[in-house]
């Protein structure tokens, strides 16, 4: 809350255009440091890069160097090559202006980037004597915390290279959070190097507990999501030790830990705020300008800043508590299987948890799987845009990729799963874009892609009957109205069959499909089906959205719905795409609905041809009206229409 208040105050006090570019750049650099401390790394780095460019243009080498040094510190958590480059620029500039002490700090950040990269030859080249010398010189010049950060990073790198140090720097309570977490991480790495995985798990858990305590006191959604990067090393040490143990219960525990740190926290629903609503409307208006119109990007950024600053000030709540493996298995029905894909720094494994039978940890060949996913992604996009002979060629290549991906990714797991009637998948990183429903083994098997196994079980215990449906058609979708009318007719017939006197399902289209009308409809129905083109904002995922007649319905808008629909269908290009942040982070439009309280979202991470989406999603409503779960209805619709599509049931699909 303190950081959120500081950010709002900084925004209000930011110099205007009359104060000159250097003054505005300095204000932005100070704001970036506060953002970095709060964990909003990408936003901080963008501000620092812009500020550095201004300082360079204005002939201010000292300010330029400090901006690059701050950026290097931020990049350390997720872009080591970028951190090393920025640190080198800062070091050169600082030495040029005679700031030898600060140049040492910049050099230490570059060293930390090389050490953290894990390259054994780089670790060998980073002589311990040199590191000790730099650390001592930094202490003499008053940079004790930076010195400990370098020593702890080196200790962890040496341990992972098989050369654990005999002694570690002390854990100092007054150090910044980042340094304290490095201390826990170094201790976990040292224990792992000595084959003491029990101690490695204990040290990693202690570090995460300290982080969780800090996390509860600082900011909501964005803060809690991005700051998880600071814990990636701790989580990796814990998960690696759990995988080495071969124990399914430990792998499940640490898999769930990683998912809950990054996904099971959401802001409390904000109270009605007229100014917040006005800012979203202003942003909608600016984004809705024709391509020929000059879009005032400074104005856009200012409005976005106000919106995100308000969100940072909101308190937060945690999601459902983490289950143990035994507790989770109690929730599984016969035939339901969990496939939890878990990465370590060097391995990919799948934890297979059947309702009956013993859980197993199955090793997978990640080096062979990774290039298949990248090739498949390109082909999925191409299939939506090609036809004729070329289209047949692309589809054939896609089918080969899907078959090979299945052979390497899911068939080894299914071979030990026993009876498989339904599958719950949890996965990280690029595995989030796998079109699970298109894989051959799942042709007749409903798949629910869950943020965490515990979250899926919690929602599964609280089913919600789907009775009222509403449809929205945005501009420019060739068969959008047809898709909505097919679905609406199904629900009208279902109500008639059951003897209910429900009003006919509403269909908002043309001038009716405004943001306010859609939000109102969303609060009245159990199923909301949106047929519209969408876009994903990679650097600001909560500004992702779908295009309506009056502009974009943003992810931020969803917070205005008192009770979101149980099921949201996003028949929109890129509706399911989420940002590629470390580990679990996913804040696209689909995930925004889930965080707001929807149980399931049907969406796609890639482009789908309008005609194919129309046929499959229109047919899906027959299963929904017959009381099938969303994932089951989607599987049935693909079988009935003969179309394999990359739509995914996110959340609780059955």
N, C-alpha and C positions, 0 to 999 in steps of 0.2 A: 504493500500500500504506500510506503514511503517513496519508493521508486516511481510508482504511478503518479503520485502527487508532484514529484519533482519533474517528471516528464511533461505533465500538463503545464506547470509553471514555466518551464523552458519554452514550450510552444507559444505561450501567451507573450513571453518576453522576447521572442526572436526578432532581431533587427529587421526593418523593412527595406524596401528597395532603395530608399534614399541613404541608407547607411553604408553602402558599398559592398562589393562581393566578399572582401576579406572578413568583414565583421559578421556577415551571414555565415560564411564558411566556418568561422571559429565557433559560432553558436551551434552549428550543426555538428561539429566535431565533439563539443561538450555533450550534446544530446546523445550522440552515438555512444559515448562512453557509458552513459546511464543505461542506454538500451542494451549494451553488451553485458553490463552487470546484471540486468534483468533477464538475460538470455535471448533477447531478440537479435540474434547474431546477423542474419542476412540484412535486416534493415540497417543495423549499425554499420556493417561493411559497405553498403551502398552509399550511406552518408559520408563515410570516411574517404571513400574513393573520390567522390565529388569534391569534398573539401581539399583533398591532397592536390587535385588538378587545379583548383583555384589558387592555392598557396604557391604552386609551381609557376602558374601564369603571373602571379603578382610579385614574384621574386622574393619569396619568404621561405628560405631553405629550412630554418629551424621548425617553423610551423608545419611545413611539408613533411619533415622527418617524423615529427610527433604523430601526425595523422597516419603515416605509413606504419609506424611502430604499433599504434593502437590496432590498426587493421591486421597486422601480423599476429598479434595476440589473439584476436578473435578467430582468425583463420586456422590457428593451431588445432582447434577442436574438430575440423572437418575438411580442411584443404591444406595438407602439409606442404605441398609444392608451392602453393600460393603464399603460405606463411613464410617460407624460406626466401622467396623473391622479395616480398614486402619488407622483411627484416633486413635484407641486404641493401635495399634502397635506403632504408632509415639509417643503417650503420654508416654508409658512405656519406650521406648528408650531414649526419651529426659530427663525424670526424672532420668534415670540411669546415664546419663552423667552430671547431675546437671543443666540442662537448664530448670529451673522452669518456666520462662516466656513463652518460646516457648511451654512447656508442657501445659500451660493454653490455648494457641491457639488451640492445638490439642484437648484438652478436649472440647473446645467450638464447634469445628467441629463435634465431636461425638454427643454432645448435639443437635446441629442443625439437624443432621440426624434423631435422635429419635423424635424430635419435628415435623419435616416435614413429618414423616411417617403417622401422622394423627391419631395414636392410642390414644384414649381418656385416657386410663389408663397411657400410657407413658407420656402424657401431664400433667396429674395430678401428676405423680411422679416427674416431673421436676419442683421442687419448684421455685417459682418466686424469693424468697430470695437468693437461690443458684445462679440463673442466674444473678441477680443483682450484687452479690459479685464477680463472675468471670468476668463480664463485667467491673466492676470498677478496678479490679486488672490488666486487660489487658490494660485499659486506662493509668494507672500509668506506665506501662512498654512500652508505645508507640504504642500500637496496637488498636487505636481508631476505625478504620474502621472494624476490626474484632469484636470489642465489639458491634458496632451498628448492624453488620450482625446477631450476636447472639440475640440481643434484638428484632430486627425486625422479625426474624424467630419465636421467642417465641410469639411475639404479634400476628402474623398471626395464629399460632397454637392455642393460647388461644381463639382467636376470632372464629375459626372454631369449637372449643369445646364448644362454647356458653358462654365463659367468656371473652368478649372483654375488653382490657385495657382502662382505662380512657384517658391515654395520650400515644402518640407514640414518639419514638426517631425522631429527626429532619431529614429532607432530606438534606444532605450535598452535594453540587455540586461537591466538590473535591473528593468525595468517588469514588471508582471503580464502573464501570457500574453495576456489579452484586449487589452491596449494594444499589445503587439507585433504581434498579428494585425491590429489596426486600421492599424498603420503599413504593413504589406505591402499591405493592401487599398487604402489611400489611394494608394499608389504605382501599383498596378495601375489604379485608376480614372483617375489623372492620365495615365498612358500611353495608356489607351483614348481619353480626351478629345482627345489629340493624334494620334489615328489610328495609334498605334504598337502594334498588337495583339501583335506579337512580344514587346515589353517587358511588356505587360499579362499575357501568359501566363507570362512568366518570374517576375514579381513574385508573381503568384498561386501559382505552383508553389513558390516559396521560402517563402511563408507556410504553405502546406499541409505542406511538409517540416518546418518548425519545429513545427507542431501535431502531426504524426505522431510526432515524437521525444518530445514531452510525453505523447502518448496512450499510447505503449508503456510508459511508466513509471507510469501511473495507472489502477488499477482495471479491472474487466472490463465485462460486458455493458452494464449501465445507464449507467455512467460514460461509456464510449466512445460510446454511442448519443446520449445527451442533449447531451454536450459538443460534438457536431458542429454544434449551433446556432451556436456561436461562429465556425464557419468558413463559415457560409452566405454571407456577403458575398464571401469569397475564392472560393468555388466559383462563385458567380454571375458574378463578374468573369471567371474562367477560361472558364466555359461560354459566356458572351456573346461573348468574343473568339473562341472556337473556332467558334461559329455564324456570326459575321460573316465569318470566313475562307472559309466555304463548303466547307471541306476535310473530307470524311468521316472521314479518319484522326484529325484533331484533335477532331472532335465525338465520335467513339467513345472516344478517350483520356479526355476530360474527363467524359463521361457515366460511364465506368467508375470514374474517380477518385471522383466523388460517391457512387456506389453502394458502393464499397469502404470509404470512410470510415465509412459508417453501417451497413453490413450484413455485411461480410465478417469480422467480429471476434466471437469467442465465448469464453466462459470455458472453461478446462479443466474436464473432468468432475470434480466434487468427490469427495473420498473419502467413504466411508460415514460419516455423522454422525448418531448416534442422537438427539441433541438437535434437530437440524434436522428429522428425520422426526417427532419428537414435536410440534414446533411446527406443522408442516403438519397433523398429525392434530388438534391443538387447534383450529386455525383452521377446519378442516373441520367439526368438531363445533359450533363457534359459528355458522358459516354455515348449518348444517343445522337450526338451531332453527326451530320453526314460526313463521309470520309474527306470530302473536299473542304470542310470547315476546319479551321485551325483550332485544334483542341488545346486549351491552355493548361499544359502539363503542370506548371507551378500551382495553379489553382486546384487541379486534381490532387496533387500531393498534399496540399494544405488540408483539404477536406478529409482525405484518407487518414492523415495524422490525427485530426480531431476525433474521428470515429474510433481508431485503434486506441487512442489515449483513454477514451471513456471506458472501453472494454477492459483495459488494464486495471482500472480502478475497481472492478467488480470483484467481490469475494467469490470463492470457489467451493465446490463440493467434490468429494471423491466418488467414484463409481462403486459398484458392488465389491465386497471384500474378495480377496483372492481365495480360491478353493485349493485344498490339497488334491493330489491325484485321486485318492480314495473318495473324497467328497465329490469330485467331478464325476467319477464313474457311477456314483449313485443316481445321477441325473440322466444317464444315457439309457435310452430304450433299446430293446433288442434290434440289432441290425444297424444301429447308428455307430459310426466310427469317427474318432478324431484323428486327423493327420496334422500334426504340429511341426512345421518346418523351422529348424533352428540353425542359425549360423554361429560358428566360432570364428576366430581370426583366420583359420586355415581350412575349416571343414564345414560341410552341410550335412545335417542328419535329419531324419524324420522320426518323430515320436509317434508311434501308432498306439492308440488307445481304443480298443473295442469294448463294447458293453459286456461281452463275455470273453473269457480268455485273458491271457497275460499281456500287459503292455510291452512293447518292444522298441528299442532304439535302433533304427536302420540307417547305416551309413550310405551316402549318395555321392555321386561323382560330379561335384560342382564345376570342375574345369570343363567337363563335356556339356553340362547343362547350360551354362551361362551364354555361350555363343548361339545356342538354339533359341533362347528367349529373345535375343536381339533380332535375329533373323525373322522370327515369328511375328514380332511386333511390326516390322516393316511390311510384311506380307498381309497382315490384318488390315493395315491402313490402305494398302494397294487394292485389296479385294473390293473395298467399298467404292473404288473409283474406276475400275476397269471392267470391261465386258468383252463379249465375243471370244475370239481365239486367245487373245492376251489374258482375258479374265480367267479362262479355263486353265491356262498355264500357271497363273498365280495361285489359283485355288488348289491345283494339284501339288504345287510346291508347299503350300500351307498345310495341306493334309499330311504330306510326308514329315514336315517339321513337327506337327502335333503328335503324330504316331511315335516319332523318335523321342520327343519330349516326354510323352507318356511312359515309354519304355524305361527311361532313365530316372524320371522324377516320381511317378506314382506307382508304377507296377511293382517295384521292390517292396513298397510299403503295403500295397494291397495283398501281396503274396502271403503276408503273415497276419492279415487282419481278420480272417474268417469270413463270416456272413457280412456282406456290405449292402445295406438297403438305402442308407443316407450317409452323407459325409459332411463333417464340420472341418473346415480348413482354417488354420491360423498360419500366417507366413509374414516374412519381413522383406524389406528391400525390393528388388526388382521382381520377386515372386508375386508381388501384389498385382502385377499386370498380366499374369498368366490367365488366359480365358478357361478357367477350370471346367465350365460346362461344355466346352468343345472337345475336351480330351476324350479319346475313344473309350476308355474304361468307364467314363461317367455319362455315356450316351443315355442310359436309362436310370442313372443314379442322381438324385437331387443333391446339389452342393450348396452349402451355406458358408460364405466367407466371413469369419467372425474377427472382431478386433482382438478378442481374447477368449479363451475357453471358459473362464469364469463368467465373463459378461454374457456369453451365449447361454450358459446354463441358467443364469439368473433370469434372463428374459424368457427362456423356454419354459420355466416354471410358471410364468404368468401369461398364458395365452390370451389373445384378444380376438374376438369374433369380428370378421370383416363384413359389414352390412351396407354401408353407405359409400358410394363412390362419386368422385368428381373428376372432371377432365378439363385440361387447359391446352389450347393450341396457340403457339406463338407464331410470329410471321415467318414466311419463307420456307415452310416445310411442305414439300410437294404433296404428300398424302396424309398430312397431319389430321385434317378434318375427318377423313375416312377412318383413320385409326381410332380417333376419339368416339366416333359414332358407332363403330363396331363394339367397342367396350361398353359404351353407355347402353346399347341395346341388350347386351348380355345381362347387365345388372337390372334393367327394367323387367326383363323376362323372369329373372330369378325372384324378384319381389312379387311379381304376379303369381308365380307358381306357389310361393309360400303363403299367399293370401295376405301379404302386408299391403298397407296403403301408403307406403313411402312415396314421396314426390319423385318424379323422374330424375335420374342423375343429371346434374347440371354440367353443361359444356360451355366453357368460356372461350370465345374465339373473337377474332377481329378486334374492334374497339372495346369489347368487353374484357379482353384479357389484359387488364392492367395489374400492376403490382398489388395495389390495395385490394382489388377484387380477388386475386389469387390467394393472398394471405387470409382474407375472410373465408374463402372456400376451404382452405386448408384446415381451419379450425372447426369445420362442420362435418368433415367426412372421415371415414376410416381408411379409404384408399384414395390417394391423389395421384393422377396420371398426367404428367406434363410432357407434351409433345412440342419441343422447341429446340432450337440450336443453342448450344452452350459453349462456354469457354472456361479454361482453367488458368488462373493467375498463379504461376509457379512461385513467385517471390512474395505474394500476398494472398494466400489461398482463401481467406475469408472474403476476398473480393471476387472470387469465382462466382459464376452464376449462369442463369439461363435468360435468353432474350425474349422479352415480352413487347407488347405494342408500345409501351411508354418507356422502354429501356430495360436495363438488366435487373432481374431479381437476384440480389446478392445473397451469399451465405449469411451475412450479417442480418438480413431481413428476417430470417427464420426465427430469430429470438423474439419477434413480436407475436408469434403464435402461442396462445396460452396452452393448448393441447395439440401437438402436431399429429398428423395422421399416423396410424400404425404402420401403413405401407405407403411408400412413395415410389412411383415409377418414373424414372427420368429417361424418357425416350429422346435423348439429346446427345449430340456428339461430345465426347470427353466428359460426360456427366460423372463418371466414376473415377476420373483421374485424380490422383492426389500427389502432393509435392514430394519430391525425392529427398526428404530430409533423413537424418541418420535413423537407422533402425526402423522404428514403427511409425514415424510421424506421417500422418495422413489427414490433411485438412481441406480436401476438396469439397465440392457440393454434396456428394453422397454422404461423406462423413459428417458434414454440418447437420444434415437431417438426423443422423443417428445420435449425435451429441445432444441435439435438442429434444430427443425423446422418442423418435420413430423407432419401431422395432426392426424394420427391414427396408432397404432401398434396393430396387432393381435398377442397375445402371451399367454403363460400359466404359472401360478405360480407353477405348479407341473409337475411331469413326465407324459408323454402321450406315449402310445405304438406307434412305428413308423408306423405300418400298419393302425391304426385308424387315425392318423394325415394325412397320405397320402390320404385316402379316403375323409375325410371331407374337408381338405384344398384344395385338387385338385378340388373338386366339388364347393368350394366357388368361384372360378374364373369365373364360369358361371354367377353368380349373379353380380360380379364386372364388367365383360365385358358388362352386360346388363344395366349398370349404376345404380345398387343398391349401397347403402352405405355399408361400410365394415361390420357393425353390422348386417344389414339386409341380406347381402350375407352370413354371417356366420350362421345366424338363418335358412335361407333357406337350406343351405348345410347340416346342422344337420337333418333337417326334411327329406330331400331327401335320405340321407344315412342311417338314423335310428340310428346314433351314437350320444349320448350325450357326449360332450367333455368339459373340463374346459378351453378352449380357451376364452379369453376375448378381447373385442374391447376397448383398452385403448385410451383415448383422445376423438376425435370427430368422432364417429362411424356412424353418419348419419347427 
